[in-house]
Amino acid sequence: MRINKYLASQKLCTRREADKLIEKGLVILNGRPAVLGDKVEEKDKVEVKWRQTKYRYFAYYKPRGIITHSAQEGEEEIKEILPIEGVFTLGRLDKDSYGLIILTDDGRITDALLNPDRAHEKEYEVMTTEPLPANFKTKMERGVDIGGYVTKPCTVETLGERKFSVTLTEGKKHQIRRMCGFFGLATSHLLRKRIMNIKLGGLKSGEYRPIQGAELAAFLKSLGF
């Protein structure tokens, strides 16, 4: 596996960020500075030396219809519209979903936030095309089968006939849409409102704000930094 792909697979950074780190001599492979194109095998030791000490963190309202990663022809990718240079997105939010996504230049925290073994809360507000069934909240909170996998317990609050909020501690692909599908429901709106202690707040589509002060300190502490 090429070293940039390896670093991305470890969720330390994106492949593009990995190439930049390698070019700066900040990636060490078996005791020597790595070079672009190096390959990593299971027995190899890879280290990343993070020289930067002051990182930037932003809460960003991803608009609906924007791809977070690997856009296809005719689709618009988030990196093309980001209002800030030198940052990347932490995690994904599918094309038809919108709301909170965190932007940063701190590759150290990628695995700590996205590793599936970490049970970090993410809160969403959802609208369905049909009314919620009477047993919706109880079954959703216990976990439902989304195709060979039963979801972990979650917290659900019914907000209306076709509206609810859900707090998850995992993030399977299209999980909420698939959970609704268990009940024969389709989603018409899916908004992410919160990641851990970081809230979307009053941001509007395409807007961002810095994460700083006590909010940032609590966020990093929860991630082990």
N, C-alpha and C positions, 0 to 999 in steps of 0.2 A: 504494500500500500504506500502510495506517495506520502511524503511527510506532511504536506499541507492538508491532504485528505484525512490523515491520521489525527492531526490536531483538531480539525473540524469534527471528526467522529467522537473525539473526547469532549466536545462542546467547550473547548477552550477559546475558540474564536472561529470566524468564518475562514474559508480557504484563502480569500483575498487578504484578510488580515494576517493569516499565517505566512503568506508570501512576504508581506512587509516585515514581519518579525524576523523571518529568515534572512532577508536582505540586510537587516540592521545587526545581524549577528547575535540575536537574542534567543535563538533556539539551539540547544546543545544536543547532539546525537552521539551517544557513547563517548562523551568526554571531549568532543570536538565541535566547533561551530558547524551547524548543518548548512547545506547549500540547496538551492532550488533543484528539485528533481530527485533528491535523496529518497530512498525507500526504507520503510520501517518494518521490521519483522518482530515476532512475538518476544524474542530474547533481548531486543534492543532497549536502551534506556534513553528516554527523551525528556529534556528539561526545558522550561521556558523561563527566561530571566526577565521579569517585568521591571524595567527601569523607571517607567513613569510612576510618579507618586501621587499626582493629583488627577483624578479621573472626573469625567462628566456624566451626569445621569439626568434623564429627562422623562417625564410622562407625556406621551403623545397620543392624540386621538386619531387613530387610523380611519380614514374614510371608507365607506362601503364601496366595493368594486375594485379595490386595490389589492394586488398580490404581495405577500410579504417575502416570498422566496420563489425563484425559478419560474418567472413569468413565461408564458408561451407567446407566440406571435400574435400581436394585436392586443395583448394585455398590458396593463400598466403596473410596474413594480414599485414598491414603496421607496426603494433607493433613488428612483427618478424624481420623486416629489419631496423627499425629506428636506426640511428647512434648515438642517444643521449638517455641516460637513464633518467627516471623520468619526462618525458613530455608526453602530449597527443595531439591529433589532434583537432583543432577547426573546426568543420564541417566535411563535407564529400566530396568526389570526387569519382564518380562511377568507377567501375573496368576498363572500356575501355577509361576513360578520364585520363588525366595526367596534370602535371603542379603544380602550386602553391597551397600549403596548409600550414597553420600556425601551428607551434608546440609551446607549452608553458607548464608551470607548474602553471599558474595563472588561477585558476578556477573562479575568480571574474568576468572575462571579457566574459565568455562563453555566458551568456544571452544577454549581451550588443551587442555582435557581431551577434549572430544567431537568436535572436528574430525576427519573421517575421514582427513585427510592425516597426522595424528599417529598413530604406531604405538605406542600405550600398551598394555601387557599387562593382560589381565583373565583370571583363572583360575577355572575352574568344575569342580565335581564332579558327575558325571552317572550315573544308573542307567537302564538300558533294560529293556524288558519281555521281551526275548529275548536269548539269549547273543550276544556280539560275535563276528563272523566272524574267521577266521584272518588275513585281510589288512586288518583294521580299522585298526590303528595306522598302518601304512605308507601306506595310501590317504588316511586323514584328514590325516596330516601333510603330504602332498604337495599336498592341496587337492582338493575334490570339487565337482561341478556341482550347484548348488542351484536350478537353474531359470534357465538363461541366464547364470549367473555362476559362475566357478570361484573358490572361496575361496582366500585367501592361505595360504602354509605356516604351520603351527601346531605346537605341541608336545603330544603325547598320551602319557599314562602309563596303562597297563592296571592296574586295581586289583582286578579280580575277573572272574568269568565275565560279569557284566552291569554292571560298574562301571568307570568310567575318569575321569581328569581331563584337561582340555584347557585350554591357554593360548592365547588369541587376541590378535591385534593389530588387529582390526577388529570391527565390530559391526553386521552386517546384521540385518534384522528376523527374529526367531526363528531365528537362524543355526544354533545347535547342534541344534535340533530338525530343521531342514531337512537338516543334514549327516548326522544319524542316519538321516533318511528316505531318503537316497541308498542306504543299505544295507538298506532295508526295516525299519528299527528305529523303535520309538516310545520316547519317554522317559517314565519314571515319576517321576523326581526330577531337579531341576536346581538346584543350589546354587552361587551365586557366592561364592568364598572370598577373592578378592584383586582389588584394582584398583591397578595399579602397585605401590608399596611398602606400601599400606594393606591390612592383613589383617583378616579377620573375627574371627580368634582365638577366644576363649572366649565370645563374645556368644551369647545365646540369642534366639529369635524375639521381636521387639518391643523388644529392649534396644538401647542405644546407649552410645558412649563418646566423649569428646573426642579429636580428633587434635591433638597438640601436641608441643612439644619437637623432638628430632632427627627424629622421624617426620614431623612437619609440615614442617620445614625441607627435608628431602629431597624430599618431595612437591612443594612449591612450586618448588624449584629445578629439578626435572625438567620443570615446566610453564613455566619461564622467568620466575619471579617471585622 
